[in-house]
Amino acid sequence: MSSSQSRSGGERMIHQDYIARIRYSNTLPPPPNPPKLLNIPNTGLESGQYTAPGFASRLAREQPLNIEADAELGMPLDLVGMPGVFDGDESSIQAPAEAPRIHPRDRHLLRPLATLGKPKISGTSVSFLRRTEYISSQTRPRPTSNVFLTKSTPKNNPHKRPEKRKASPEPDKGTPAWIRRRIEKSFEVAATNLADRSRVKHPSKRNVKVVDAFPFLPDLEAFPDSGAYVTVKFSTNPVDSSNTYDTRLLSGIFKPIERTAAEDAVYNAALAAHERDPERNPPPSNMMNYNFYLPPDMETGNRFRAKFDVDNPDRDIPELYNSTSDNGGCFKFTRVRAYETAQEKEMDHDNKYDEEVILAFRDDETAERGQDDDSAQKAVYYYPVMQRSTIRSQRTKNIARNIGIMDGEERHVDELHVSVDDPQDELKVELRKFKEQPVGFILDETEQDAEGDDDDDP
C-alpha cells in the first residue's frame, strides 16, 4: 500500500491501493508422439462416407501397427531358473488348478459390458431410516352435484386402508439376531414349499417340476477320527482304458510312503536353509507321496465293499475273505504304482464346510438300525472335506531324487493283506467327540498336557 504525497493548495490526502498482476508460465509439454499425416483416399463429400461409423474403423484396420517385435515376441522363455523343469516337474510352468482370488480393486475391471453404462442408483437399506409409506395409491372420485354424501363410520369406509401392524425393526446385517431371523425364515419357506410343491419353481427351466424332496443333514455316524475327509484326484487314468468302468477303483488303498532318517535329515536341512535365507532358498516340499493298491479282480473288490457295508447283514461272515494269512482271513491287494502329490490344499475345522462337501443320497429308510443312528432316515447326507489333493504317477526313485536322495533304491511293498475289524475303544472316543461337535472340539487341559508330554519325548 502506498499513499500519495500532499499536494500544494490545501488539497486533502487520498489513499490508493497498489494492485499488481502476476502471471505464471503454464506452457504445456509437446505431445509424446509426432503428428502423422494419413493418406486418406478422397471419395468426395457426396458419398457420405465421412459421417458413417465404418469410415474410421476402416482407417484403423488399414494403418499398420508400428511395433518392433524380437525373435521371442517380447516374452523370453528361459527354463534354467524354473525349479524341477528338467527333472520332469512342470508344475512351475503350468497354470494352477485353482484360479487365484480376485482382489477387490480388480473386480470393477471384470464387469460385463452391459454394466459399463450409467450406474443405476439403487436405494441402500439403512437400518435407522424408514421407507416412505403412502396413505392411498388410488385417487378418490370427486362427488357430482346429484350425489348426496352421508357421514359414515370408519368401519364402513371402503377407502380407508386398514392400519398396519407395527413390525419389529430389522436388525443390522451380520448380527446374531439378523442371522437367527434369516435361519428361521428359511425353515418357514422350506416348510411352505414342502406342503405345496407346486410353489417351487426352477430358476431357469420352467417345465421342470419337483418329484421328491430330501432333507439335507450331516451324517454324524460316518465322521472319521480326523473330523473330515480327504478327496484325491488322479491327473491320469490309474487303470487301462476300457469301455466299462473298473469297479476295483471303489476299493483302492493309498499307503503313504514314509520317509527314512536320511530323507528327514535332508528335509530338515532344507527347512533350516529356508528359515535362514528365504529369498535364495525356497521352502522344501512337504507333500505326501503314496503307493496305490488295487484288488486283483472285481470279485475281490465286491467282497471287500460288502465287508465294509454296515447295512449288510452278512458282513461278519468269514467266507467273505478270499485269502488267508497268519492272522486269519484277509483280502489281497496288489501294488499298481507310486504317486506323488502335485497340488494340495488344506483347511481347518472352521472352514471345512465352506468350499466343498461330499454328498450321499439315501433313498430307503432302514428300520433295523438303532434309534441313535442319525443316518437311517431318507435324506441327503453331507460330509466335510479338510484336504484336497491332486496326484500324478511317478517312480519311487524319482520321488526320492526330488526329496534329495540321489542313490536311493526303490523300496515298496508289492502286496497288502487287509482284514476288516471293528474300531478300538480309543478310536470310538475320537469318533464320539466329532459326533457331538461336528465343527471341531477343543481339547481339555488333561489332553493338552498329555499331547505336550508326547511332544517332549525324544
VEXDREN-2710 file (C-alpha; in Angstrom, 1 decimal):
% VEXDREN-2710
k/r/px/py/pz
1/MET/0.0/0.0/0.0
2/SER/1.3/3.5/-0.9
3/SER/0.0/6.9/-0.1
4/SER/0.1/9.9/-2.4
5/GLN/2.1/12.9/-1.2
6/SER/0.4/16.0/0.0
7/ARG/-0.3/18.5/-2.8
8/SER/0.0/22.2/-2.6
9/GLY/-3.1/24.3/-2.3
10/GLY/-4.6/22.6/0.7
11/GLU/-5.8/19.6/-1.1
12/ARG/-6.7/16.6/1.1
13/MET/-4.6/13.4/1.2
14/ILE/-6.1/10.4/-0.8
15/HIS/-5.0/6.8/-0.1
16/GLN/-4.8/4.5/-3.1
17/ASP/-4.2/0.7/-3.1
18/TYR/-1.5/-0.7/-5.3
19/ILE/-2.7/-3.6/-7.5
20/ALA/-0.2/-5.8/-9.3
21/ARG/-0.9/-8.6/-11.7
22/ILE/1.4/-11.6/-11.5
23/ARG/1.4/-14.1/-14.4
24/TYR/3.0/-17.5/-14.3
25/SER/4.1/-19.5/-17.3
26/ASN/2.0/-22.6/-17.8
27/THR/3.4/-24.0/-21.0
28/LEU/2.1/-27.4/-22.0
29/PRO/4.7/-30.0/-23.0
30/PRO/4.8/-31.2/-26.6
31/PRO/2.8/-34.4/-27.4
32/PRO/4.8/-37.6/-26.9
33/ASN/4.1/-38.8/-30.5
34/PRO/4.9/-36.6/-33.5
35/PRO/2.0/-35.7/-35.8
36/LYS/1.4/-38.1/-38.7
37/LEU/-0.4/-37.3/-41.9
38/LEU/-2.6/-40.1/-43.2
39/ASN/-3.2/-40.6/-46.9
40/ILE/-6.9/-40.8/-47.0
41/PRO/-8.4/-41.6/-50.4
42/ASN/-10.8/-38.9/-51.3
43/THR/-14.2/-40.3/-52.2
44/GLY/-16.0/-37.0/-52.3
45/LEU/-18.4/-35.4/-49.8
46/GLU/-21.4/-36.5/-51.8
47/SER/-20.8/-40.2/-51.0
48/GLY/-21.5/-39.5/-47.3
49/GLN/-18.7/-41.9/-46.1
50/TYR/-17.1/-39.4/-43.8
51/THR/-20.0/-39.4/-41.4
52/ALA/-20.5/-43.2/-41.4
53/PRO/-19.2/-45.2/-38.4
54/GLY/-17.4/-47.7/-40.6
55/PHE/-15.2/-45.0/-42.2
56/ALA/-13.0/-44.6/-39.1
57/SER/-13.0/-48.4/-38.5
58/ARG/-11.7/-49.0/-42.0
59/LEU/-8.9/-46.4/-41.5
60/ALA/-7.9/-48.1/-38.2
61/ARG/-7.7/-51.5/-39.9
62/GLU/-5.6/-50.2/-42.8
63/GLN/-3.0/-48.5/-40.6
64/PRO/-0.2/-50.9/-39.8
65/LEU/1.0/-51.1/-36.1
66/ASN/4.5/-49.8/-35.6
67/ILE/5.6/-52.5/-33.2
68/GLU/9.1/-53.9/-33.4
69/ALA/8.9/-57.5/-32.0
70/ASP/12.0/-59.5/-31.3
71/ALA/12.5/-63.2/-32.1
72/GLU/10.8/-64.2/-28.8
73/LEU/7.9/-61.8/-29.3
74/GLY/8.7/-59.8/-26.1
75/MET/8.4/-62.9/-23.8
76/PRO/11.7/-64.6/-23.2
77/LEU/11.5/-68.3/-22.4
78/ASP/14.3/-69.2/-20.0
79/LEU/13.8/-72.6/-18.5
80/VAL/17.0/-72.5/-16.4
81/GLY/15.6/-70.6/-13.5
82/MET/12.5/-72.8/-13.2
83/PRO/12.8/-75.4/-10.5
84/GLY/12.4/-79.1/-11.5
85/VAL/11.6/-78.4/-15.1
86/PHE/14.5/-80.6/-16.4
87/ASP/13.5/-83.4/-14.0
88/GLY/10.0/-83.8/-15.4
89/ASP/8.3/-81.5/-12.9
90/GLU/6.4/-79.0/-15.0
91/SER/4.3/-77.5/-12.1
92/SER/6.3/-74.2/-12.2
93/ILE/5.3/-73.5/-15.9
94/GLN/1.7/-74.7/-15.7
95/ALA/-1.3/-72.7/-14.7
96/PRO/-2.6/-73.5/-11.2
97/ALA/-5.6/-75.8/-10.9
98/GLU/-7.5/-73.2/-8.9
99/ALA/-7.8/-69.7/-10.1
100/PRO/-6.3/-67.1/-7.7
101/ARG/-8.7/-65.0/-5.8
102/ILE/-9.5/-61.6/-7.4
103/HIS/-8.5/-58.6/-5.5
104/PRO/-11.5/-56.3/-4.6
105/ARG/-9.9/-53.5/-6.5
106/ASP/-9.8/-55.5/-9.7
107/ARG/-13.4/-56.7/-9.6
108/HIS/-14.5/-53.5/-11.4
109/LEU/-12.3/-54.3/-14.3
110/LEU/-14.0/-57.7/-14.8
111/ARG/-17.5/-56.3/-15.1
112/PRO/-19.5/-57.3/-18.2
113/LEU/-20.0/-54.7/-20.9
114/ALA/-23.7/-54.3/-20.1
115/THR/-22.9/-52.8/-16.8
116/LEU/-20.4/-50.2/-18.1
117/GLY/-23.1/-47.6/-18.7
118/LYS/-24.5/-45.1/-16.4
119/PRO/-24.7/-46.7/-12.9
120/LYS/-28.1/-47.4/-11.5
121/ILE/-28.8/-45.6/-8.3
122/SER/-30.3/-48.2/-6.0
123/GLY/-31.6/-47.5/-2.6
124/THR/-29.3/-48.9/0.0
125/SER/-31.1/-50.4/3.0
126/VAL/-30.3/-48.3/6.1
127/SER/-31.3/-49.6/9.5
128/PHE/-32.2/-46.2/11.0
129/LEU/-34.2/-44.9/8.0
130/ARG/-37.8/-45.9/7.3
131/ARG/-39.4/-46.4/3.9
132/THR/-41.9/-43.8/2.6
133/GLU/-45.4/-45.1/3.1
134/TYR/-48.3/-43.7/1.0
135/ILE/-51.7/-43.4/2.6
136/SER/-53.6/-44.4/-0.5
137/SER/-52.5/-45.4/-4.0
138/GLN/-55.9/-44.6/-5.6
139/THR/-57.5/-41.3/-6.1
140/ARG/-61.0/-40.8/-4.8
141/PRO/-63.6/-39.8/-7.4
142/ARG/-64.9/-36.3/-7.0
143/PRO/-68.6/-36.1/-6.0
144/THR/-71.1/-34.8/-8.6
145/SER/-74.0/-32.5/-7.9
146/ASN/-76.6/-35.2/-7.9
147/VAL/-74.9/-37.4/-5.3
148/PHE/-75.7/-36.9/-1.6
149/LEU/-72.9/-37.6/0.8
150/THR/-73.7/-39.2/4.1
151/LYS/-71.4/-39.4/7.1
152/SER/-70.2/-43.0/7.6
153/THR/-68.3/-44.6/10.4
154/PRO/-64.6/-45.6/10.0
155/LYS/-65.6/-49.2/9.9
156/ASN/-67.8/-48.8/6.9
157/ASN/-65.5/-46.5/4.9
158/PRO/-64.2/-48.6/2.0
159/HIS/-61.5/-46.2/1.0
160/LYS/-59.7/-46.2/4.3
161/ARG/-56.7/-48.6/4.4
162/PRO/-56.5/-50.8/7.4
163/GLU/-54.0/-49.9/10.0
164/LYS/-50.8/-51.8/9.6
165/ARG/-49.4/-53.8/12.4
166/LYS/-46.2/-52.3/13.7
167/ALA/-43.4/-54.6/12.6
168/SER/-40.3/-55.1/14.7
169/PRO/-37.3/-53.3/13.3
170/GLU/-34.9/-55.2/11.1
171/PRO/-31.7/-55.9/13.0
172/ASP/-28.4/-54.9/11.5
173/LYS/-26.9/-57.2/8.9
174/GLY/-24.4/-59.7/10.3
175/THR/-25.6/-59.5/13.9
176/PRO/-26.7/-62.7/15.7
177/ALA/-30.3/-61.5/15.7
178/TRP/-30.2/-61.0/11.9
179/ILE/-28.7/-64.5/11.3
180/ARG/-31.3/-66.1/13.6
181/ARG/-34.1/-64.4/11.8
182/ARG/-32.7/-65.5/8.4
183/ILE/-32.4/-69.1/9.5
184/GLU/-35.9/-69.1/11.0
185/LYS/-37.3/-67.6/7.8
186/SER/-35.5/-70.2/5.6
187/PHE/-37.2/-73.0/7.6
188/GLU/-40.6/-71.3/7.2
189/VAL/-40.1/-71.1/3.4
190/ALA/-39.0/-74.7/3.3
191/ALA/-42.0/-75.9/5.2
192/THR/-44.3/-74.0/2.9
193/ASN/-42.7/-75.4/-0.2
194/LEU/-42.9/-79.0/1.2
195/ALA/-46.6/-78.5/2.0
196/ASP/-47.3/-77.3/-1.6
197/ARG/-44.6/-78.5/-4.0
198/SER/-46.2/-76.6/-6.9
199/ARG/-44.9/-73.4/-5.4
200/VAL/-41.3/-74.5/-6.1
201/LYS/-40.1/-73.0/-9.4
202/HIS/-36.9/-73.8/-11.2
203/PRO/-34.8/-70.7/-11.7
204/SER/-34.1/-71.3/-15.4
205/LYS/-36.2/-74.3/-16.6
206/ARG/-39.9/-73.7/-16.4
207/ASN/-41.0/-77.2/-17.4
208/VAL/-39.1/-78.9/-14.5
209/LYS/-41.3/-80.0/-11.6
210/VAL/-40.4/-81.2/-8.1
211/VAL/-40.5/-85.0/-8.0
212/ASP/-39.2/-85.7/-4.5
213/ALA/-37.6/-83.7/-1.6
214/PHE/-34.8/-84.8/0.7
215/PRO/-33.7/-83.3/4.0
216/PHE/-30.1/-82.1/4.0
217/LEU/-28.4/-83.5/7.1
218/PRO/-24.9/-84.3/8.3
219/ASP/-24.0/-87.9/8.6
220/LEU/-22.7/-87.8/12.2
221/GLU/-22.3/-91.6/12.3
222/ALA/-19.7/-91.5/9.5
223/PHE/-17.3/-88.9/10.8
224/PRO/-13.7/-90.2/10.8
225/ASP/-11.3/-89.8/13.6
226/SER/-9.9/-86.6/12.0
227/GLY/-13.3/-85.0/11.7
228/ALA/-13.3/-84.6/7.9
229/TYR/-12.4/-86.5/4.7
230/VAL/-9.7/-86.2/2.1
231/THR/-10.5/-86.0/-1.7
232/VAL/-7.9/-87.3/-4.1
233/LYS/-8.0/-86.6/-7.8
234/PHE/-5.9/-88.5/-10.4
235/SER/-4.2/-86.5/-13.1
236/THR/-4.3/-89.5/-15.4
237/ASN/-6.3/-92.8/-15.5
238/PRO/-4.8/-95.2/-13.0
239/VAL/-6.0/-98.3/-14.9
240/ASP/-6.1/-99.3/-18.5
241/SER/-8.7/-97.6/-20.7
242/SER/-11.8/-99.6/-21.5
243/ASN/-15.5/-99.2/-22.4
244/THR/-16.7/-100.2/-18.9
245/TYR/-16.0/-98.7/-15.5
246/ASP/-13.4/-100.6/-13.5
247/THR/-15.2/-101.2/-10.1
248/ARG/-11.9/-102.0/-8.5
249/LEU/-11.3/-98.3/-8.1
250/LEU/-14.0/-98.2/-5.5
251/SER/-11.8/-100.3/-3.3
252/GLY/-8.4/-98.7/-3.8
253/ILE/-6.0/-98.2/-0.9
254/PHE/-3.4/-95.4/-0.6
255/LYS/-0.4/-96.2/1.6
256/PRO/1.8/-93.2/2.5
257/ILE/5.4/-93.6/1.7
258/GLU/7.2/-93.0/4.9
259/ARG/10.5/-91.0/4.8
260/THR/13.6/-92.6/6.1
261/ALA/16.1/-91.0/8.5
262/ALA/18.2/-89.7/5.7
263/GLU/15.2/-88.2/4.0
264/ASP/14.2/-86.5/7.2
265/ALA/17.7/-85.1/7.6
266/VAL/17.6/-83.7/4.0
267/TYR/14.2/-82.1/4.6
268/ASN/15.3/-80.6/8.0
269/ALA/18.5/-79.1/6.4
270/ALA/16.4/-77.6/3.5
271/LEU/13.9/-76.2/6.0
272/ALA/16.7/-74.6/8.1
273/ALA/18.3/-73.1/5.0
274/HIS/14.9/-71.6/4.0
275/GLU/14.5/-70.1/7.5
276/ARG/18.0/-68.5/7.3
277/ASP/17.6/-67.1/3.8
278/PRO/14.1/-67.4/2.5
279/GLU/14.8/-65.3/-0.6
280/ARG/17.5/-67.6/-2.0
281/ASN/16.3/-70.9/-0.6
282/PRO/12.7/-71.9/-1.5
283/PRO/10.7/-73.8/1.1
284/PRO/11.0/-77.6/0.8
285/SER/8.1/-79.6/-0.4
286/ASN/6.3/-81.5/2.4
287/MET/3.5/-83.0/0.4
288/MET/2.7/-86.7/0.8
289/ASN/3.7/-89.5/-1.6
290/TYR/1.7/-92.7/-1.8
291/ASN/1.7/-96.3/-3.1
292/PHE/-1.6/-97.2/-4.8
293/TYR/-3.0/-100.7/-4.4
294/LEU/-6.0/-102.4/-6.1
295/PRO/-7.7/-105.8/-5.7
296/PRO/-6.5/-108.3/-8.3
297/ASP/-10.1/-108.8/-9.7
298/MET/-13.5/-107.3/-9.4
299/GLU/-14.9/-110.1/-7.2
300/THR/-12.3/-109.3/-4.5
301/GLY/-13.4/-105.6/-4.7
302/ASN/-17.1/-106.5/-4.3
303/ARG/-16.4/-108.8/-1.3
304/PHE/-14.2/-106.0/0.3
305/ARG/-17.0/-103.4/-0.1
306/ALA/-19.6/-105.9/1.3
307/LYS/-17.4/-106.3/4.4
308/PHE/-17.4/-102.6/4.9
309/ASP/-21.2/-102.2/4.3
310/VAL/-22.8/-101.6/7.7
311/ASP/-26.2/-102.3/6.2
312/ASN/-25.2/-105.7/5.0
313/PRO/-26.5/-108.4/7.4
314/ASP/-23.8/-110.9/6.2
315/ARG/-20.8/-108.6/6.7
316/ASP/-19.5/-110.7/9.6
317/ILE/-19.4/-113.9/7.6
318/PRO/-15.8/-115.2/7.4
319/GLU/-16.4/-116.6/4.0
320/LEU/-16.2/-113.1/2.5
321/TYR/-12.4/-113.3/2.8
322/ASN/-11.0/-114.9/-0.3
323/SER/-7.5/-115.4/1.1
324/THR/-5.8/-116.4/4.4
325/SER/-2.7/-115.1/6.2
326/ASP/-1.0/-115.7/9.5
327/ASN/-3.7/-113.7/11.3
328/GLY/-6.7/-115.3/9.6
329/GLY/-8.8/-114.3/6.6
330/CYS/-7.8/-111.3/4.5
331/PHE/-8.1/-109.6/1.2
332/LYS/-5.0/-109.3/-1.1
333/PHE/-4.3/-106.0/-2.8
334/THR/-1.5/-105.7/-5.4
335/ARG/0.6/-102.6/-5.9
336/VAL/-0.2/-100.5/-9.0
337/ARG/2.4/-97.7/-8.9
338/ALA/3.7/-94.8/-6.8
339/TYR/2.0/-91.4/-6.9
340/GLU/3.3/-88.0/-5.8
341/THR/1.2/-85.1/-4.8
342/ALA/1.1/-82.4/-7.4
343/GLN/-1.2/-79.9/-5.7
344/GLU/-2.6/-79.9/-2.2
345/LYS/-4.9/-77.6/-0.2
346/GLU/-5.5/-78.0/3.5
347/MET/-8.3/-76.5/5.6
348/ASP/-9.2/-76.5/9.3
349/HIS/-12.3/-77.2/11.2
350/ASP/-13.5/-73.6/11.0
351/ASN/-13.8/-73.6/7.2
352/LYS/-14.1/-77.3/6.2
353/TYR/-17.7/-76.7/5.2
354/ASP/-17.1/-73.6/3.1
355/GLU/-15.7/-74.7/-0.2
356/GLU/-16.6/-78.4/-0.9
357/VAL/-18.6/-81.2/0.8
358/ILE/-19.3/-84.8/-0.2
359/LEU/-23.0/-85.7/-0.8
360/ALA/-24.6/-89.2/-0.4
361/PHE/-28.3/-89.9/-1.3
362/ARG/-30.2/-92.4/0.8
363/ASP/-33.5/-93.3/-0.8
364/ASP/-34.6/-96.1/1.6
365/GLU/-35.2/-95.9/5.3
366/THR/-33.7/-98.6/7.5
367/ALA/-35.8/-99.6/10.5
368/GLU/-33.4/-102.3/11.7
369/ARG/-30.7/-99.8/12.7
370/GLY/-30.8/-98.3/16.2
371/GLN/-32.7/-95.2/17.1
372/ASP/-29.5/-93.4/17.9
373/ASP/-28.3/-93.8/14.4
374/ASP/-29.0/-90.5/12.6
375/SER/-28.1/-91.9/9.1
376/ALA/-31.1/-94.3/9.0
377/GLN/-33.7/-92.0/7.6
378/LYS/-34.3/-90.9/4.0
379/ALA/-32.1/-87.8/3.4
380/VAL/-29.1/-86.3/1.6
381/TYR/-26.1/-86.5/3.9
382/TYR/-23.1/-84.3/3.6
383/TYR/-19.5/-84.9/4.7
384/PRO/-16.9/-82.2/5.3
385/VAL/-13.6/-82.1/3.3
386/MET/-10.5/-80.9/5.0
387/GLN/-7.9/-81.7/2.4
388/ARG/-7.9/-81.8/-1.4
389/SER/-5.0/-83.4/-3.3
390/THR/-4.2/-83.9/-7.0
391/ILE/-1.7/-86.8/-7.5
392/ARG/0.3/-87.9/-10.6
393/SER/2.1/-91.1/-11.3
394/GLN/5.8/-91.2/-10.5
395/ARG/8.5/-93.7/-9.9
396/THR/9.7/-94.3/-6.4
397/LYS/13.3/-93.4/-7.3
398/ASN/12.2/-90.1/-8.9
399/ILE/10.3/-89.3/-5.7
400/ALA/13.4/-90.0/-3.6
401/ARG/15.5/-87.8/-6.0
402/ASN/13.1/-84.9/-5.6
403/ILE/13.4/-85.2/-1.9
404/GLY/17.2/-85.3/-2.1
405/ILE/18.2/-89.0/-2.0
406/MET/20.0/-89.5/-5.3
407/ASP/21.3/-93.0/-4.8
408/GLY/18.2/-94.5/-3.2
409/GLU/16.8/-97.7/-4.5
410/GLU/13.1/-98.3/-4.9
411/ARG/11.6/-99.5/-1.7
412/HIS/7.9/-100.6/-1.7
413/VAL/5.6/-103.4/-0.6
414/ASP/4.3/-105.4/-3.6
415/GLU/1.2/-106.9/-1.8
416/LEU/-1.0/-105.9/1.1
417/HIS/-3.0/-108.4/3.2
418/VAL/-6.1/-106.4/4.6
419/SER/-8.5/-107.6/7.2
420/VAL/-11.5/-105.6/8.4
421/ASP/-12.2/-105.3/12.1
422/ASP/-14.3/-103.1/14.4
423/PRO/-12.7/-99.9/15.8
424/GLN/-11.0/-100.0/19.1
425/ASP/-12.1/-98.1/22.2
426/GLU/-9.7/-95.2/21.7
427/LEU/-10.9/-94.6/18.2
428/LYS/-14.5/-94.8/19.3
429/VAL/-13.8/-92.0/21.8
430/GLU/-12.5/-89.8/19.0
431/LEU/-15.4/-90.6/16.8
432/ARG/-17.9/-89.7/19.5
433/LYS/-16.2/-86.3/20.0
434/PHE/-16.8/-85.3/16.4
435/LYS/-20.3/-86.6/16.6
436/GLU/-21.0/-84.3/19.5
437/GLN/-19.1/-81.4/18.0
438/PRO/-19.2/-81.7/14.1
439/VAL/-17.4/-78.4/13.6
440/GLY/-14.5/-79.4/15.9
441/PHE/-13.9/-79.9/19.6
442/ILE/-11.4/-78.2/21.9
443/LEU/-9.0/-80.3/23.8
444/ASP/-9.3/-80.1/27.6
445/GLU/-6.4/-79.4/29.9
446/THR/-5.6/-83.1/30.6
447/GLU/-5.5/-83.9/26.8
448/GLN/-3.3/-80.9/26.1
449/ASP/-0.9/-81.8/28.9
450/ALA/-0.8/-85.4/27.5
451/GLU/0.0/-84.1/24.0
452/GLY/2.6/-81.8/25.4
453/ASP/4.3/-84.7/27.1
454/ASP/4.2/-86.7/23.9
455/ASP/5.9/-83.9/22.0
456/ASP/8.7/-83.6/24.6
457/ASP/9.6/-87.3/24.3
458/PRO/12.6/-87.9/22.0
END
